[in-house]
Amino acid sequence: MQSNFPKMPLFFSIIFFIFSSLAFVFLYKEVNNNNQKSQLGEKEWQAEALRRDEVKTLDSSIKAIEKERALLETHFARSSDIVPFLDTVEGLAPKAGVKAEVTSVDVLSNSNGLVVGMKASGTFNGLYKFLILLENSPYELEFISMNMQSETVVTVSNTEDKNALVPKWNTAFKIKLLSFLP
């Protein structure tokens, strides 16, 4: 018995099924690739958004501590700020009751330091107070050398109309400004 079943539509339906299956697999892979690309793009976008938020936070933090930063910067002397530093150091002498003068200023290129030579004269107590004021100044100082000598005796009149003898001291020292920014 011969089959009346047409073979041509079966053949076309199998070809159409294979073509549809291949198209489905191709489109499925493209959708997955696009999904992975969009996820990668979203991660990059989130990372950039997070970075921008961090920058905004950092900027607001910097603005919040602007006064403290300015105060901290006063503890450092730049090469353009040598004169105000020297004025500050010389301004401490009258507070201690001594006379002081800067004799030399040398900028050290190898260690980013500033060496200042000074001479001061006055009473021992005044010189000691001057050195204490220098140590407690807002700058970080290192005393390299110091030579202190007693000079002549100065006569000072007391309130009781008696003359008192007060020795006068001279000192020469070198200090290094460690917080110097060339």
Backbone hydrogen bonds, N-H to C=O, Kabsch-Sander energy under -0.5 kcal/mol:
donor,donor_aa,acceptor,acceptor_aa,energy
10,L,6,P,-0.6
11,F,7,K,-2.2
12,F,8,M,-2.5
13,S,9,P,-2.3
14,I,10,L,-2.2
15,I,11,F,-2.2
16,F,12,F,-2.7
17,F,13,S,-2.2
18,I,14,I,-2.5
19,F,15,I,-2.8
20,S,16,F,-2.6
21,S,17,F,-2.5
22,L,18,I,-2.7
23,A,19,F,-2.5
24,F,20,S,-2.5
25,V,21,S,-2.6
26,F,22,L,-2.7
27,L,23,A,-2.6
28,Y,24,F,-2.5
29,K,25,V,-2.3
30,E,26,F,-2.1
31,V,27,L,-2.3
32,N,28,Y,-2.2
33,N,29,K,-2.6
34,N,30,E,-2.7
35,N,31,V,-2.2
36,Q,32,N,-2.5
37,K,33,N,-2.5
38,S,34,N,-2.4
39,Q,35,N,-2.2
40,L,36,Q,-2.4
41,G,37,K,-2.6
42,E,38,S,-2.3
43,K,39,Q,-2.3
44,E,40,L,-2.3
45,W,41,G,-2.4
46,Q,42,E,-2.6
47,A,43,K,-2.6
48,E,44,E,-2.5
49,A,45,W,-2.6
50,L,46,Q,-2.6
51,R,47,A,-2.4
52,R,48,E,-2.4
53,D,49,A,-2.2
54,E,50,L,-2.3
55,V,51,R,-2.3
56,K,52,R,-2.5
57,T,53,D,-2.5
58,L,54,E,-2.8
59,D,55,V,-2.7
60,S,56,K,-2.4
61,S,57,T,-2.3
62,I,58,L,-2.5
63,K,59,D,-2.2
64,A,60,S,-1.9
65,I,61,S,-1.7
66,E,63,K,-0.9
69,R,65,I,-2.5
70,A,66,E,-2.2
71,L,67,K,-2.1
72,L,68,E,-2.4
73,E,69,R,-2.5
74,T,70,A,-0.9
75,H,72,L,-1.6
76,F,73,E,-1.3
77,A,179,S,-2.8
78,R,76,F,-0.5
79,S,181,L,-1.4
81,D,78,R,-1.8
82,I,79,S,-0.7
85,F,81,D,-1.6
86,L,82,I,-2.6
87,D,83,V,-2.7
88,T,84,P,-2.1
89,V,85,F,-2.4
90,E,86,L,-2.8
91,G,87,D,-2.0
92,L,88,T,-0.8
92,L,89,V,-0.9
93,A,89,V,-0.5
93,A,90,E,-0.8
95,K,91,G,-0.6
96,A,92,L,-1.0
96,A,93,A,-1.0
97,G,93,A,-0.8
98,V,93,A,-2.1
99,K,121,S,-2.7
101,E,119,K,-2.5
103,T,117,G,-3.1
104,S,117,G,-1.5
106,D,115,V,-2.9
108,L,106,D,-0.6
108,L,113,G,-3.0
109,S,107,V,-0.6
112,N,108,L,-0.5
113,G,108,L,-0.9
114,L,177,L,-1.0
115,V,106,D,-3.3
116,V,114,L,-0.5
116,V,175,I,-3.1
117,G,104,S,-2.8
118,M,173,F,-2.9
119,K,101,E,-2.5
120,A,171,T,-2.7
121,S,99,K,-2.5
122,G,169,W,-2.2
127,L,123,T,-2.7
128,Y,124,F,-2.6
129,K,125,N,-2.4
130,F,126,G,-2.4
131,L,127,L,-2.4
132,I,128,Y,-2.1
133,L,129,K,-2.4
134,L,130,F,-2.2
135,E,131,L,-2.3
136,N,132,I,-1.8
137,S,134,L,-1.2
140,E,75,H,-0.6
141,L,139,Y,-0.8
142,E,176,K,-2.2
144,I,142,E,-0.7
144,I,174,K,-2.4
145,S,174,K,-1.3
147,N,172,A,-2.8
149,Q,170,N,-3.1
151,E,168,K,-3.8
154,V,166,V,-3.3
156,V,154,V,-0.5
156,V,164,A,-3.0
158,N,162,K,-3.4
161,D,158,N,-1.1
164,A,156,V,-3.8
166,V,154,V,-3.2
166,V,164,A,-0.6
168,K,152,T,-2.5
169,W,122,G,-3.2
170,N,149,Q,-3.0
171,T,120,A,-2.8
172,A,147,N,-2.3
173,F,118,M,-2.3
174,K,145,S,-2.4
175,I,116,V,-2.6
176,K,142,E,-3.3
177,L,114,L,-3.4
177,L,175,I,-0.5
178,L,140,E,-2.7
178,L,176,K,-0.9
179,S,140,E,-1.0
180,F,178,L,-0.9
181,L,77,A,-3.1
